[in-house]
Amino acid sequence: MQLGLNGQIALVTGGGQGVGRQICLELAAEGAKVVVNDLFEERANAVAKEIAAAGGQALAAPANITQLDEVEAMVARARAHFSAPITILVNNAGIIPERREKGGRTPPFLETPVADWTKIVDLNVYGTMYCCRAVLPGMVEKKTGRIINIISEAGRIGEANMAVYSGAKAAIGGFAKALAREHGRHAITVNSIALGAVSHEGIKDGPLNIHATVDNNELLKKMLNVYPISKGVGRLSRPGDISGVVAFLASDQALFITGQTVGASGGFVMN
């Protein structure tokens, strides 16, 4: 499908690997000029070069999005580079709790250090809000814009041993609805995409490794049972299963979809 993203400037946070990288590639293939953000400069540069090699336009924009001054400088740099404001924002960067318990499990709330709360909330909540705050004036100026937040099904149902993370992702779901109400008059849509377990090239081992199969990983076999479509296709979701949803929501094909949370988790949560 030709989604008509030519001339759009898209900022993707956490774009250096996994889901973020694939979103960058997909938006570029649809004609958008992509600002590739990542905390690590080498990752941002690699994806920007990958886009350029495929004939697209990209700007590597390393920045720590938990720092408002760095976010504002990144957005200003992107506007100067492309001579236009950002009209698509994909808030993809996020962090999950560290797996510290025996067996690789995340600890329950009462055993989660307060310092970990801060890391999770700073990136998942404040990072998203800072990016929205930085790009919205340009979208209002252009009277168009698409904001897409990558959240988690944990934010919709709550996950044991992931209380702070669940709360942070739920917060962004509510924040998106409020922004959609505030900025609909500016022709700006704001939506969220809720993910389940995603396998990608950045995960080296375990059931989320992209090469894991039910034959070589017993835990993966168990995980597939909670994702209805995964039982049929024999795998968990991958970045390409998500990037197409992002591209659609970024296009005028989705103009009348706003304030929504779209589940892209293979049926883990059903509305």
C-alpha positions as CSV (number, residue, x, y, z in Angstrom):
1,M,0.0,0.0,0.0
2,Q,1.2,3.5,-0.8
3,L,0.6,5.4,2.4
4,G,1.6,8.9,1.1
5,L,4.3,9.7,3.7
6,N,6.4,11.6,1.1
7,G,7.6,14.9,2.6
8,Q,6.7,13.9,6.2
9,I,9.4,14.2,8.8
10,A,9.3,11.4,11.3
11,L,11.1,11.1,14.6
12,V,11.5,7.6,16.0
13,T,12.9,7.3,19.5
14,G,14.8,4.2,20.4
15,G,15.3,3.7,16.7
16,G,18.7,2.0,16.8
17,Q,17.6,-1.7,17.1
18,G,14.7,-4.1,17.3
19,V,11.2,-2.6,16.8
20,G,12.5,0.9,16.6
21,R,14.9,0.1,13.8
22,Q,12.2,-1.6,11.7
23,I,9.8,1.3,12.2
24,C,12.5,3.6,10.9
25,L,13.0,1.4,7.8
26,E,9.3,1.1,7.2
27,L,8.6,4.8,7.4
28,A,11.5,5.6,5.2
29,A,10.3,3.0,2.6
30,E,7.0,4.8,2.6
31,G,8.7,8.1,1.8
32,A,9.2,9.8,5.1
33,K,12.4,11.5,6.1
34,V,13.4,9.8,9.3
35,V,15.1,11.2,12.4
36,V,16.7,8.2,14.1
37,N,17.0,8.7,17.8
38,D,18.9,6.4,20.1
39,L,20.8,6.8,23.3
40,F,23.8,5.2,21.6
41,E,25.2,7.1,18.7
42,E,26.6,4.1,16.9
43,R,23.2,2.5,16.7
44,A,21.5,5.7,15.4
45,N,24.3,6.1,12.8
46,A,24.0,2.5,11.6
47,V,20.2,2.8,11.0
48,A,20.5,6.2,9.3
49,K,23.2,4.7,7.0
50,E,20.9,1.7,6.3
51,I,18.1,4.0,5.2
52,A,20.4,6.1,3.0
53,A,21.8,3.0,1.4
54,A,18.2,2.0,0.4
55,G,17.7,5.4,-1.2
56,G,15.9,7.2,1.7
57,Q,16.7,10.2,3.8
58,A,17.6,10.0,7.5
59,L,19.3,11.9,10.2
60,A,21.0,10.2,13.1
61,A,20.0,12.0,16.3
62,P,21.6,10.5,19.4
63,A,20.1,11.9,22.6
64,N,18.9,11.0,26.1
65,I,15.2,11.6,25.9
66,T,14.9,11.7,29.7
67,Q,16.6,15.1,29.5
68,L,14.3,17.8,28.1
69,D,17.2,20.0,27.0
70,E,18.6,17.2,24.8
71,V,15.1,16.5,23.4
72,E,14.6,20.1,22.5
73,A,18.0,20.4,20.9
74,M,17.4,17.2,18.9
75,V,14.1,18.5,17.5
76,A,15.6,21.9,16.7
77,R,18.5,20.2,14.9
78,A,16.1,18.0,12.9
79,R,14.0,21.0,11.8
80,A,17.1,22.8,10.7
81,H,18.4,19.8,8.8
82,F,15.2,19.1,6.9
83,S,13.9,22.7,6.8
84,A,10.6,21.6,8.1
85,P,9.0,20.6,11.5
86,I,8.5,17.0,12.6
87,T,5.0,15.8,11.7
88,I,5.3,12.2,12.8
89,L,6.5,11.2,16.3
90,V,6.9,7.5,17.3
91,N,7.6,7.2,21.0
92,N,9.2,3.8,20.9
93,A,12.0,4.1,23.4
94,G,11.3,2.3,26.7
95,I,12.7,0.2,29.4
96,I,11.5,-2.9,31.3
97,P,12.4,-3.9,34.9
98,E,15.7,-5.7,35.3
99,R,15.4,-9.4,35.7
100,R,17.2,-10.0,39.0
101,E,15.5,-12.9,40.6
102,K,16.5,-16.5,40.3
103,G,15.3,-17.9,37.0
104,G,15.5,-14.5,35.3
105,R,12.2,-13.2,36.7
106,T,11.5,-9.6,37.6
107,P,11.1,-8.9,41.3
108,P,7.7,-8.1,42.9
109,F,6.9,-4.4,43.7
110,L,8.0,-4.6,47.4
111,E,11.4,-5.9,46.3
112,T,11.9,-3.4,43.4
113,P,14.5,-0.7,44.4
114,V,13.1,2.8,44.2
115,A,16.0,3.7,41.9
116,D,14.5,1.3,39.4
117,W,11.1,3.0,39.7
118,T,12.8,6.2,38.6
119,K,14.5,4.7,35.6
120,I,11.3,3.1,34.4
121,V,9.1,6.2,34.9
122,D,11.8,8.6,33.6
123,L,12.1,6.9,30.2
124,N,8.7,5.5,29.6
125,V,6.7,8.4,30.9
126,Y,8.8,11.6,31.0
127,G,10.7,10.7,27.9
128,T,7.4,10.3,26.0
129,M,6.0,13.6,27.4
130,Y,9.2,15.5,26.7
131,C,9.2,14.4,23.0
132,C,5.5,15.3,22.7
133,R,6.2,18.7,24.2
134,A,9.0,19.4,21.8
135,V,7.3,18.4,18.6
136,L,3.7,19.6,19.2
137,P,4.3,23.3,18.5
138,G,5.6,22.4,15.0
139,M,2.6,20.1,14.4
140,V,0.2,22.9,15.5
141,E,2.0,25.3,13.2
142,K,1.5,22.9,10.3
143,K,-2.0,21.9,11.4
144,T,-1.2,18.3,11.0
145,G,0.6,15.6,13.0
146,R,0.7,11.9,14.0
147,I,1.8,10.9,17.5
148,I,2.1,7.1,18.0
149,N,3.2,5.7,21.4
150,I,4.5,2.1,21.6
151,I,3.2,0.8,24.9
152,S,2.6,-2.6,26.4
153,E,-0.3,-4.9,27.1
154,A,1.0,-4.8,30.7
155,G,-0.4,-1.3,30.8
156,R,-3.8,-2.5,29.9
157,I,-4.1,-5.5,32.2
158,G,-1.3,-5.2,34.7
159,E,1.4,-7.7,35.0
160,A,2.6,-9.3,38.3
161,N,6.2,-8.5,39.1
162,M,6.0,-5.5,36.7
163,A,3.9,-3.1,38.7
164,V,5.9,0.1,38.0
165,Y,6.3,-0.8,34.3
166,S,2.5,-1.5,34.0
167,G,1.7,1.8,35.7
168,A,4.1,3.7,33.4
169,K,2.6,2.2,30.2
170,A,-0.9,2.7,31.5
171,A,-0.1,6.4,32.2
172,I,1.0,6.9,28.5
173,G,-2.3,5.3,27.3
174,G,-4.3,7.9,29.3
175,F,-1.9,10.7,28.3
176,A,-2.4,9.9,24.6
177,K,-6.2,10.1,25.0
178,A,-6.0,13.5,26.6
179,L,-3.6,14.8,23.9
180,A,-6.0,13.5,21.2
181,R,-8.8,15.5,22.7
182,E,-6.7,18.7,23.1
183,H,-5.2,18.6,19.6
184,G,-7.9,17.2,17.4
185,R,-8.7,20.8,16.5
186,H,-5.2,21.0,15.0
187,A,-5.7,17.8,12.9
188,I,-3.3,15.9,15.1
189,T,-4.0,12.3,15.9
190,V,-2.6,10.6,19.0
191,N,-2.7,6.8,19.3
192,S,-1.0,4.0,21.1
193,I,0.1,0.5,20.0
194,A,0.2,-2.2,22.8
195,L,2.7,-4.9,22.3
196,G,3.2,-8.3,23.9
197,A,6.4,-10.3,23.8
198,V,8.5,-9.4,20.7
199,S,11.5,-11.3,19.3
200,H,14.2,-9.4,17.5
201,E,17.8,-9.5,16.5
202,G,19.0,-7.6,19.6
203,I,18.0,-10.4,21.9
204,K,20.9,-12.9,22.1
205,D,19.3,-15.9,23.8
206,G,16.1,-17.2,25.4
207,P,12.6,-17.5,24.0
208,L,12.7,-14.0,22.5
209,N,15.7,-14.8,20.4
210,I,14.6,-14.5,16.8
211,H,16.0,-18.0,16.0
212,A,14.2,-19.7,18.9
213,T,11.7,-22.4,17.9
214,V,9.3,-24.7,19.8
215,D,11.8,-27.5,19.0
216,N,14.8,-25.8,20.6
217,N,13.2,-23.7,23.4
218,E,10.7,-25.2,25.8
219,L,9.8,-21.8,27.3
220,L,8.8,-20.5,23.9
221,K,6.5,-23.4,23.5
222,K,4.7,-22.4,26.7
223,M,4.6,-18.7,25.8
224,L,2.9,-19.4,22.5
225,N,-0.1,-20.7,24.4
226,V,-1.0,-17.2,25.6
227,Y,-0.9,-15.6,22.2
228,P,-3.7,-17.0,20.0
229,I,-2.2,-16.2,16.6
230,S,1.2,-17.4,17.8
231,K,-0.1,-20.9,18.2
232,G,-1.1,-20.8,14.5
233,V,2.1,-19.4,13.1
234,G,4.5,-21.0,15.5
235,R,6.3,-17.8,16.6
236,L,6.0,-14.6,18.7
237,S,5.6,-11.2,17.1
238,R,8.5,-9.6,15.3
239,P,9.4,-6.0,14.5
240,G,7.8,-6.3,11.0
241,D,4.5,-7.2,12.6
242,I,4.4,-3.8,14.3
243,S,6.1,-1.4,11.9
244,G,3.3,-1.8,9.4
245,V,0.7,-0.8,12.0
246,V,2.8,2.3,12.8
247,A,3.1,3.3,9.2
248,F,-0.7,3.0,8.7
249,L,-1.4,5.1,11.8
250,A,1.1,7.7,10.5
251,S,-0.8,8.0,7.2
252,D,-4.0,9.8,6.2
253,Q,-5.6,6.4,5.8
254,A,-5.9,6.5,9.6
255,L,-7.1,10.2,9.8
256,F,-10.2,9.3,11.8
257,I,-8.4,7.0,14.3
258,T,-7.4,9.0,17.3
259,G,-7.3,8.4,21.1
260,Q,-7.2,4.7,20.5
261,T,-5.0,1.8,21.8
262,V,-4.4,-0.8,19.1
263,G,-3.4,-4.2,20.3
264,A,-0.6,-5.7,18.2
265,S,0.1,-8.6,20.5
266,G,-1.4,-11.6,18.7
267,G,-4.6,-11.6,20.7
268,F,-2.9,-11.6,24.2
269,V,-5.5,-8.9,25.1
270,M,-8.8,-8.7,23.3
271,N,-11.2,-5.7,23.6
